Amino acid sequence: MQFKDIVGQKDAKERLLHSYKEGRLAHAIMLLGPEGSGNLAMALAFAQYISCPNKSHEDSCGACVSCKRHASLQHPDVHFSFPYFPAPKSERGGEDTNSGFYAAPWREALLESPYLSLDHWRDCITKDNKVLQLPVAEADYIMKRLSLKSFDGGYRFLILWLPEYLGSGTANKLLKTIEEPPANTLFFFVSNNSERILTTILSRVQTLHIPKLRDEDILGYLLGRGVESQVAQSITHYVDGNFWRARLLAFSEDPNVFFSSQFIHWMRICFKKDMVAVVKWADEMHKLTREEQKDFLMYALDQVRQNLVLNYAGSSLARMNAQEAEFSVKFSPYINERNSEDLMDLISDAHLDIGGNVTSKLVLTDLSVKVHYQLKK
């Protein structure tokens, strides 16, 4: 991964490069940013840059042996740690599960996109919505790997994705190593939510904030990859700075599946209380992945908010594409102070239920009936 491959984030790139060139590189860095911001990609690119013997002022060369190893995620001095669920004893030979057990699917998922989402990663290793964690066994595994000598004689890297999943027991075992790491060892923590990270970890790292991507950066990327202009603008509007979702939508078979056509159809059948159509719609939505279902509900939640804004503040403040705006001329009066809060609560609850592995057919059918009564307010 090279810096030039990262979408946007010019300021964050320059800050990392400046700290390295000035000799002020912290041994433990927290790359803190929302999902899809590129903070994991930034960690990969920075590790490759530091290791590259032929680096330029702004990027790694991308052609040397070290860069090729980094690009294929097979550099012996780069170690990864990430949330997972303990595998059954029959699969792990009686030994404790660690991230090494999932090295192959992790490499495959990361090569697919370094803007990886947690839901997608969970789907890569389990279809049962199991709870992911970084257990105490992972701390032992990390320390064991960092005790090995550097293969190239340079820096070793531990890229720990989502440290918010570190339990207190795991974190306590790692504190000494983080505070006083072995020589030439760098920790890159990649986090989406600092509020869930233990303060004992936060106090030992230097935090670099990675903002969500700007709309123009995502739009430029999509247009540069041949995405039709109106579709690119719709995707950019919906994802709100999340490049993972933008990429997922842009290059899926039906990029409008989460967008206005689905929402408009759903609101119309809810308003009519057309139960035959509602059941058919819920069956169709059930065919999508859990992540796609949750994304649609997040889109629906945003549309309720945008219609409330349109109803009370006018079109200048509402973020809508042409199709959404045309529908909302007649729809927005039905979103008001009497039902907007309840609608948002209902959709949020459905989002949590689907995330909790409740059957989506039941969740979406029940939600549709409740939405009908709210719209009739």
N, C-alpha and C positions, 0 to 999 in steps of 0.2 A: 504494500500500500504506500503510495507516494502522496505528498501534500497536494499535488496538482489534481489528484483524483477525488479529493474531498470537495463537496459542493459548498461554496461560500465559506464562511467562517474565517475571513481574512485576518481579522484582529487576533483571534485565538491562535492562529498559525504563527503570526509574527511574535506574539508574546512567548510562545514556546521556543521558537528559534532564537530570540533575543536572550532568554535565560541561559540557553546552552552556550551561545557564543560569548556571553559575558562571564562564563564560569560560575553562574549562580544557580545551577541546576539542583533542585531539591531532590533528595533520595526517595521521597514519597510524595507523589502528586495526585490530587483528586481532580479528575476531569468531570465536573458536575454540569449536567445539562439534561433537558427533557428528552424523552424517547424520540428518536429520529433526528436529533440535532447533529449527530456525527461525532460524538465524544469517543465512542469506541474506535471509529475509523481514525480519529486523531491520535489515539494511543498507538495504534498499529503503525501509522505513518511516522510518528516521532521515534519509536523504537528502531524502525528501519533507517531513519536519517542518522541517528546516533551511531549505528553499527556500520554504516556505509563508509568505506575507505576513500571513495571518490566523490563525496558529497559536494554539491555546489553551495553557493551562499543561501539558496532558498529551498533546496530539495535534495533527496538522495538521487544517485545516478540511475537506479532502476535496472542496471545491466550487469553489475558485478555478481559474484557468487553469493555474497551476503544478501544482496537485495533480492535475488531470485529465491533464496531460501525463505526470506521474510514473506515474499509474495505468495509462496505456496504454503505458508504457515507451517514450515518444517525446519525453521531455524532452531538448532539445539539449545540456544541460549535464551529463547523466549518461552516462558511457561505461562499457562493460562489456568485460571481458576474461575468457576462460575457456579450458579445454583443448579442443583440437580435433585433427584429423589433417590433414596437408597434402592438399589436393584435387589430382586429376590435372591435369597441365599443360593438357590440352584444355579443362578447365572453368574455369581461372583465367587464360587468355590469356597465359601465360608469366610472370605476375607471382607474387611470393611470396604464399602464403596467409597471411591473418591472420584475427582473429576477426570482422572486418567481413564476410568471405565467408559466415559462418554467422549473420549478424544476424537474418535472418527466422526460421529454425527456433529460434534462441535465444529470441526474443521470444515465439514461439508456446508453447514449452515452459514459459517462466517465467509466462506468463499462465494456463497450465493450472494450475500450482501453484508458488509460490515456495519450496516445500520439496523442490525438485528433487533427485533422486538421480543419481549419476554414471552408473550403469548405464542409467537411463532416457535421460539426455542422449546417451550413446553410441548407444543404439538410435534416437534421433531423427535422427542424422546418418550412421550407417553400420550395416549389418547384418552386417559382416564381423569384428566384434570387434577393430577396428584400435586401435593404441596411441594414446592421446590425449596431447597435449603442449602446452607453451607455449614455442615455439621462439624463437630470437633475432629473427626477423622480427616477432614480436609486440611485442617491446620497442620497436622502431622505430615500429611502428604506434601504440603507447600514447603515446610522446613526441610524435609528430606531432599526435595529437588534443589532447593537453594544451597544445600550443603555440597553439591557437586561443583567441580571446577568448571570454569568457563571454557567452552569448546574452542573459541577463537582467541581467548586471552583478553577479551574486551569486557564490555558490560554484559550483565545478565539482567533479564527483565521478568518481572511477574506482573502480568496484566490481570487484575481481579475485577471481573464484571459484576456489577450490582452488589457492592459491599453492604447495602442495606439488608441483605439476607444473612449477614454474619450474626450468629447468636452470641450471647455474652461469653459462653464457654469457649467458642472458637476464637473470638476476638481476644480474649485474655491470653490464650496460648500464643497469639501472634504479636502481641504488643511489644515484647522485648525485641523481636526480630525486626519489626517495623521501625522502632526507635533507634536500634543499633544494628543495621543490616550488615551482612557480610560485605567485604570489599567489592566495589564495582557492581553493586546490586541496586537496581532501581525498581520501585513499586509504582505502578500506574493503576490507580483505582478509578473505575468508570461507573459513575452513579447517576441515577435519574431522580433521586429524592433524598436530599441531605437530612430531612427531618426524621427519617427512619434509621439513620446511621448512628451508632453509639458514639457518645461524645469522646470516649477514650480513643477512638479511631480518628475522629475529626481533629482532635488536638495535636495529632502527630503527623499531619499531612499539610501540604501547601495546596490550597484550593484554587483552581482555575475555572471560572464560570464560562460555560459554553451556552450561548443563547439559542433559542429556537431559530431555525433558518428563516431568512427573509423571503417573502413571497416572490420577489423578483429573481432570487437565486434558484428557487424550485422551478419557476416558470421558464427561466432561461435554459435550465437543464432539460426539461421536457420538450421544449421546442427544438432544442439542439438534437434530440433523439428522434425527431420526426413525428411527435405527437401533434395531432391536429389542434389548431389554436384554441377553438372553443372548448374542446375537451381538456386541454392543458390548463386553461383558465379555471374551469370548473374544479378540476383536481386540486389546483393550487389553493383555491378558495376553501375547499373542504378540509384539507389536511392541516391547515394552520401551522405550517412550519415543520411538520413531521415528514421527513424525507422517506422513511420506511413505508408509510402509507401511500405517499405519492408514487413511489416506484411500484408498489403492489397494484395500485389501481391503474396506472398508466399502461402496464404491460400484462394485465390479465385479459382474458378473452372478452369480458364485458365490463369495461371500466365504468359504466353508468350504474352498475348493480347497487351501489350504495347511495346513489345520487338522487336527483330530483324526480326522475321517472318513478322510482320505487316509492319515494315518500308521497308523491302526489297521488299515486294509485291507492296507497294505504290509507291516506286521510279521506279519500272519497268513499271507500268502502266502509270505513269506520263511521263516517257521518251518516251514511245510509243504513248502517247496521245490517249490511248484506252478509249474513253469516256464511252462506255458501262460498262467497268470494273471500271472506276472511279466512276460512279453513283452508281453502286452496292456496291463498297467499302464505299462510303460516307453514304449509307443507313445502312450498317452494323455498322459503327462507331456511327451513330445516336442512335442506340439501347443502347449504353453505357451511363453511368451517365455522367453528365457534368464534374465531377471531373476526371473521367477516360479519357475523351476526352482531357482535359487539360493536364493530365499526359502524354498522348501519344505525344502531340505536344511538351512538354518539352523534351521528349526523342528524338524526331525528331530534335529539335534544338541542342541538345547535339551531335547527330550523324553528323550533318553538321559540327560542330566544330571539332569533332574527325577526320573526313575525311579530313578536311583542314590541320589539324596537320599532319596526315599521308602523305598527298601529299607533304608537304614541309619539315617536320622534321623527317619523318620515323616512323616505328612501335614502336620504343623504348619509345616514348612520348605519343602515342595514347592509350587511355583506351578502349579496345575492347575485347569482348569475341570471342570465336573461330568462331561462325557463322558470327558475324559482320566483323571480320577480313577477312574471306574468300570472302565475298561479296565486301568488300571495296578495294580489290586488283584491281578490274576492275572499281569500282565506284568512288574512290577517285580522279582520274584525272579530273572528271567532276565538282569537287568542288575546285574552285581556286579564284584568286584575282578578276576575272571578275564578279563572281556571288555570292560569299559566303556572303557578307554583305547584298545583296538584299534578298537572301534566308532566312537569319536569321530575317530580318525585316518582311518578309511576314509571316513566321511562328509565330513570336511574335504578329503580328497584329491579326492573326487568333485566337491565344490564348486569346487575350483581347476580341475579338468579342464573343467567346463562353462564356467567363466569364461574358460578358454583356448580356447574354441570347439571342443572335442572333441564329437563327435556324442553327444547326450544318451541316445539309445536304447542305445548300447553302454555308456556310463558307468553308467547306472542298472541295466541288466541285470547287468553284472559286479558292481556294488555289491550287488545283491540276493542273488546267490549267496554272496558273501563274508559278508554279514550272517547268512545262514542258518547257516553254520558257527560264527559267533561266538555266536549264540543257543543253539546246541546245546552250547556249553561249559558 
